[in-house]
Amino acid sequence: MEQEYLTFVLSGEEFGVDILCVQEIRVLSTVTELPNKPDYLKGVINLRGVIIPIVDLRQRFGLEPLSYDDKTVTIILRSRNPEKPMVVGIIVDAVSEVYKFDPTNVRKPPALGSKLDSSFLKGLATVEEKLIILLDTATLLNEDELFSVDMDETPVLTMS
């Protein structure tokens, strides 16, 4: 059965997320900054009474930060897991298209020593000679994965 993906651009590459996890696409708006946070966590927004963390996906993946412009958007993603509901906004360079992919046409990503954390990768799909990197929305919407901090950075203390 074909699955639809919303694709977006980050640093010239095209990425895709499961369209069933996309709640909405918003123009980049002001975020409320939080103290003591990783650089890629831009802050939070209040969206119709729900506090949503906003992550710059470029920075989360270790890419060069970019100045935001009129093409920069926030994609609000909602997990499909009712036991672990999570909503997060990801800042991307621009939204592209919606594509349908048959799971048999999605290839496993090769083992790469790149800066892109492979735990976020679901696979690779080709559209008209263009390679699209499909992201695993379950991992992307897992707060432990999304907000994990490298040991190189200052540890974040959590209160239990």
Residue frames relative to the residue before (quaternion, step in Angstrom):
aa qw qx qy qz dx dy dz
M 1.0000 0.0000 0.0000 0.0000 0.00 0.00 0.00
E 0.4577 -0.7008 0.4749 0.2719 3.57 -0.82 0.98
Q 0.1910 -0.7585 0.6139 0.1068 3.52 -1.18 0.68
E 0.3393 -0.7506 0.5326 0.1943 3.57 -0.98 0.87
Y 0.1092 -0.7804 0.6148 0.0321 3.52 -1.10 0.83
L 0.3080 -0.6794 0.6315 0.2114 3.52 -1.13 0.78
T 0.1616 -0.8024 0.5673 0.0906 3.59 -0.73 1.00
F 0.0488 -0.7775 0.6270 -0.0062 3.51 -1.22 0.68
V 0.4412 -0.6955 0.5151 0.2370 3.53 -1.30 0.44
L 0.0198 0.7406 -0.6711 0.0291 3.51 -1.15 0.88
S 0.8509 -0.0915 0.0478 0.5151 3.57 -0.66 1.07
G 0.7433 -0.4337 0.2206 0.4590 3.57 0.94 0.93
E 0.6515 0.4710 -0.3224 0.4997 3.62 1.25 -0.16
E 0.3471 -0.7315 0.5454 0.2167 3.55 -1.14 0.62
F 0.1126 -0.7853 0.6087 0.0087 3.53 -0.87 1.08
G 0.1640 -0.7887 0.5830 0.1058 3.56 -1.22 0.44
V 0.1137 -0.7597 0.6356 0.0768 3.54 -1.20 0.69
D 0.6299 -0.5382 0.4155 0.3754 3.54 -1.20 0.67
I 0.4180 -0.7456 0.4580 0.2441 3.58 -0.56 1.15
L 0.5911 0.5801 -0.3706 0.4204 3.60 1.15 -0.46
C 0.6612 0.4799 -0.3040 0.4900 3.60 1.26 -0.29
V 0.5743 0.5897 -0.3817 0.4204 3.59 1.27 -0.21
Q 0.2434 -0.7763 0.5689 0.1205 3.55 -0.62 1.18
E 0.7628 -0.2368 0.1674 0.5780 3.55 0.95 -0.91
I 0.3258 -0.6923 0.6047 0.2210 3.52 -1.36 0.28
R 0.0699 -0.8264 0.5585 -0.0186 3.55 -0.72 1.11
V 0.5217 -0.5560 0.5329 0.3670 3.51 -1.29 0.48
L 0.5663 -0.6018 0.4338 0.3590 3.56 -1.03 0.77
S 0.0417 -0.8056 0.5909 -0.0038 3.57 -0.78 1.02
T 0.6922 -0.4686 0.3451 0.4268 3.55 -1.30 0.17
V 0.1799 -0.7736 0.5990 0.1016 3.55 -0.99 0.85
T 0.4266 -0.6548 0.5534 0.2881 3.54 -1.24 0.51
E 0.3509 -0.7593 0.5128 0.1933 3.56 -0.58 1.16
L 0.2321 -0.7469 0.6074 0.1393 3.53 -1.18 0.66
P 0.4791 -0.6618 0.4768 0.3244 3.61 -1.05 0.61
N 0.8554 0.2165 -0.1119 0.4571 3.56 -1.34 0.32
K 0.4557 0.6839 -0.4465 0.3538 3.58 0.81 0.95
P 0.5836 -0.5417 0.4385 0.4167 3.59 -1.19 0.31
D 0.6586 -0.5418 0.3536 0.3842 3.62 -1.16 0.62
Y 0.6944 0.5035 -0.2918 0.4233 3.59 0.93 -0.88
L 0.6185 0.4906 -0.3561 0.5000 3.62 1.21 -0.30
K 0.2486 -0.8290 0.4872 0.1168 3.55 -0.18 1.32
G 0.6849 -0.4012 0.2888 0.5353 3.57 1.20 -0.52
V 0.5030 -0.6277 0.4898 0.3364 3.54 -1.20 -0.58
I 0.1807 -0.7381 0.6314 0.1543 3.54 -1.31 0.37
N 0.3536 -0.6816 0.5915 0.2460 3.52 -1.30 0.41
L 0.0213 -0.8096 0.5850 -0.0421 3.56 -0.35 1.26
R 0.8142 -0.2285 0.0973 0.5247 3.55 -0.27 1.30
G 0.7786 -0.3719 0.1702 0.4758 3.55 0.87 1.04
V 0.6519 0.4624 -0.3231 0.5067 3.61 1.26 -0.04
I 0.3059 -0.7408 0.5691 0.1838 3.59 -0.82 1.02
I 0.0632 -0.8244 0.5610 -0.0406 3.55 -0.59 1.23
P 0.3661 -0.7095 0.5512 0.2424 3.60 -0.84 0.95
I 0.2172 -0.7695 0.5914 0.1049 3.56 -1.07 0.81
V 0.1024 -0.8087 0.5792 -0.0084 3.54 -0.67 1.22
D 0.3203 -0.6924 0.6089 0.2172 3.56 -1.00 0.88
L 0.3395 -0.7913 0.4737 0.1847 3.56 -0.24 1.30
R 0.5647 0.5956 -0.3689 0.4362 3.56 1.16 -0.66
Q 0.7172 0.4321 -0.2415 0.4906 3.57 0.82 -1.05
R 0.6146 0.5514 -0.3579 0.4361 3.62 1.02 -0.71
F 0.7215 0.4130 -0.2332 0.5044 3.56 1.10 -0.73
G 0.5607 -0.6492 0.3737 0.3528 3.59 1.25 0.26
L 0.4541 0.6675 -0.4665 0.3614 3.59 1.20 0.46
E 0.6613 -0.4982 0.3784 0.4140 3.56 -1.28 0.31
P 0.4496 -0.6628 0.5105 0.3130 3.63 -0.88 0.83
L 0.1961 -0.7744 0.5949 0.0891 3.54 -1.16 0.63
S 0.5048 -0.6080 0.5003 0.3537 3.57 -1.10 0.62
Y 0.4366 -0.6906 0.5101 0.2689 3.55 -0.95 0.85
D 0.0511 -0.7885 0.6123 0.0249 3.57 -1.10 0.75
D 0.7601 -0.3972 0.2500 0.4495 3.59 -1.28 -0.20
K 0.6314 0.5090 -0.3495 0.4692 3.63 1.23 -0.15
T 0.5343 0.6406 -0.3963 0.3835 3.58 1.25 -0.45
V 0.0059 0.8097 -0.5856 0.0377 3.56 -0.80 1.01
T 0.3375 -0.6833 0.6017 0.2391 3.51 -1.37 0.26
I 0.1800 -0.7531 0.6247 0.1009 3.55 -0.84 1.03
I 0.2351 -0.7638 0.5859 0.1345 3.58 -0.68 1.09
L 0.1050 -0.8023 0.5875 0.0118 3.54 -0.63 1.21
R 0.1129 -0.7694 0.6264 0.0542 3.55 -1.09 0.77
S 0.4461 -0.6930 0.4933 0.2783 3.57 -0.87 0.96
R 0.4095 -0.7093 0.5234 0.2351 3.55 -1.18 0.64
N 0.5507 0.6074 -0.3836 0.4250 3.57 1.32 0.05
P 0.3158 -0.7862 0.4937 0.1959 3.63 -0.33 1.18
E 0.6190 0.5516 -0.3533 0.4334 3.62 1.17 -0.48
K 0.7849 0.1701 -0.0949 0.5882 3.57 1.11 -0.64
P 0.0327 -0.8309 0.5551 0.0200 3.59 0.44 1.13
M 0.1033 0.7798 -0.6123 0.0798 3.55 -0.96 0.86
V 0.0803 -0.7559 0.6484 0.0428 3.52 -1.06 0.82
V 0.0655 0.7868 -0.6090 0.0757 3.55 -0.90 0.95
G 0.2974 -0.7250 0.5879 0.2008 3.55 -1.17 0.59
I 0.1278 -0.7782 0.6095 0.0807 3.58 -0.93 0.88
I 0.3078 -0.7359 0.5781 0.1718 3.54 -0.89 1.00
V 0.0082 -0.7959 0.6038 -0.0440 3.57 -0.78 1.10
D 0.6507 -0.5432 0.3625 0.3874 3.58 -1.23 0.48
A 0.7597 -0.2076 0.1784 0.5898 3.59 0.94 -0.91
V 0.4165 -0.6670 0.5519 0.2776 3.57 -1.22 0.54
S 0.2985 -0.7770 0.5320 0.1552 3.59 -1.00 0.84
E 0.7766 -0.2772 0.2818 0.4905 3.54 -0.13 -1.36
V 0.3642 -0.6365 0.5961 0.3269 3.50 -1.36 -0.23
Y 0.0530 -0.7940 0.6056 -0.0068 3.56 -0.83 1.06
K 0.2880 -0.7042 0.6158 0.2048 3.53 -1.30 0.49
F 0.0440 -0.7913 0.6099 0.0042 3.55 -0.91 0.96
D 0.3652 -0.6674 0.6016 0.2435 3.51 -1.09 0.79
P 0.5361 -0.6549 0.4159 0.3327 3.63 -0.78 0.94
T 0.6153 0.5515 -0.3584 0.4346 3.63 1.11 -0.53
N 0.6808 0.4697 -0.2840 0.4849 3.61 1.24 -0.39
V 0.5734 0.5556 -0.3881 0.4604 3.60 1.29 0.03
R 0.2032 -0.8004 0.5569 0.0892 3.55 -0.63 1.17
K 0.5472 -0.5912 0.4792 0.3486 3.54 -1.19 0.61
P 0.4804 -0.6597 0.4784 0.3241 3.61 -0.99 0.73
P 0.4934 -0.6401 0.4834 0.3363 3.60 -1.06 0.65
A 0.5609 -0.5581 0.4701 0.3912 3.58 -1.23 0.36
L 0.0159 0.8139 -0.5767 0.0691 3.55 -0.53 1.20
G 0.3325 -0.7178 0.5701 0.2217 3.53 -1.08 0.66
S 0.3122 0.7796 -0.4931 0.2273 3.56 1.03 0.76
K 0.6503 -0.5151 0.3890 0.4005 3.53 -1.32 0.10
L 0.5687 0.5884 -0.3896 0.4225 3.57 1.21 -0.37
D 0.4100 -0.7139 0.5144 0.2402 3.56 -0.66 1.12
S 0.3768 -0.7765 0.4579 0.2131 3.57 -0.40 1.22
S 0.5284 0.6285 -0.4268 0.3790 3.62 1.17 -0.28
F 0.6595 0.5036 -0.3126 0.4622 3.61 1.18 -0.42
L 0.6158 0.5841 -0.3421 0.4032 3.60 1.23 -0.31
K 0.2315 -0.7573 0.5959 0.1337 3.54 -0.97 0.91
G 0.7368 -0.3239 0.2399 0.5429 3.55 0.98 -0.84
L 0.4298 -0.6661 0.5459 0.2711 3.51 -1.39 -0.16
A 0.0628 -0.7845 0.6167 0.0190 3.55 -1.00 0.84
T 0.2855 -0.7617 0.5599 0.1578 3.57 -1.14 0.64
V 0.0024 0.7539 -0.6568 0.0159 3.53 -1.05 0.90
E 0.8387 -0.1408 0.0688 0.5216 3.57 -0.66 1.13
E 0.7442 -0.4263 0.2070 0.4707 3.59 0.67 1.16
K 0.6017 0.5423 -0.3595 0.4633 3.59 1.27 0.05
L 0.2965 -0.7539 0.5614 0.1687 3.58 -0.90 0.93
I 0.1145 -0.7876 0.6039 0.0444 3.57 -0.84 0.99
I 0.3054 -0.7484 0.5676 0.1562 3.54 -0.84 1.07
L 0.1932 -0.7945 0.5677 0.0953 3.58 -0.51 1.18
L 0.2675 -0.7777 0.5531 0.1331 3.54 -0.82 1.05
D 0.4459 -0.6629 0.5371 0.2707 3.53 -1.15 0.71
T 0.2951 -0.7974 0.4976 0.1716 3.59 -0.22 1.25
A 0.5737 0.5776 -0.3911 0.4294 3.63 1.12 -0.53
T 0.6811 0.4530 -0.2812 0.5018 3.61 0.98 -0.83
L 0.6388 0.5380 -0.3188 0.4480 3.56 1.00 -0.88
L 0.7464 0.3612 -0.2002 0.5218 3.58 1.10 -0.72
N 0.4976 0.5946 -0.4554 0.4376 3.57 1.21 0.55
E 0.4029 -0.7615 0.4447 0.2451 3.58 -0.38 1.21
D 0.6142 0.5457 -0.3673 0.4360 3.63 1.04 -0.61
E 0.6830 0.4607 -0.2816 0.4919 3.59 1.01 -0.82
L 0.6992 0.5059 -0.2819 0.4192 3.54 0.79 -1.08
F 0.7975 0.2982 -0.1423 0.5049 3.56 0.92 -0.90
S 0.3419 0.7345 -0.5225 0.2657 3.60 1.18 0.39
V 0.2649 -0.7694 0.5672 0.1272 3.54 -1.06 0.78
D 0.4714 -0.6613 0.5047 0.2928 3.57 -0.95 0.89
M 0.5757 -0.5955 0.4312 0.3578 3.56 -1.15 0.59
D 0.5723 0.5939 -0.3799 0.4188 3.59 1.22 -0.40
E 0.6792 0.4743 -0.2826 0.4836 3.55 1.18 -0.59
T 0.6492 -0.4910 0.3954 0.4255 3.55 -1.29 0.21
P 0.4607 -0.6836 0.4742 0.3091 3.61 -0.79 0.91
V 0.3163 -0.7258 0.5789 0.1949 3.54 -1.11 0.71
L 0.3044 -0.7563 0.5511 0.1780 3.56 -0.74 1.04
T 0.1099 -0.7803 0.6113 0.0732 3.54 -1.00 0.80
M 0.3369 -0.7279 0.5641 0.1960 3.55 -1.04 0.78
S 0.1854 -0.7964 0.5613 0.1282 3.58 -0.79 0.89
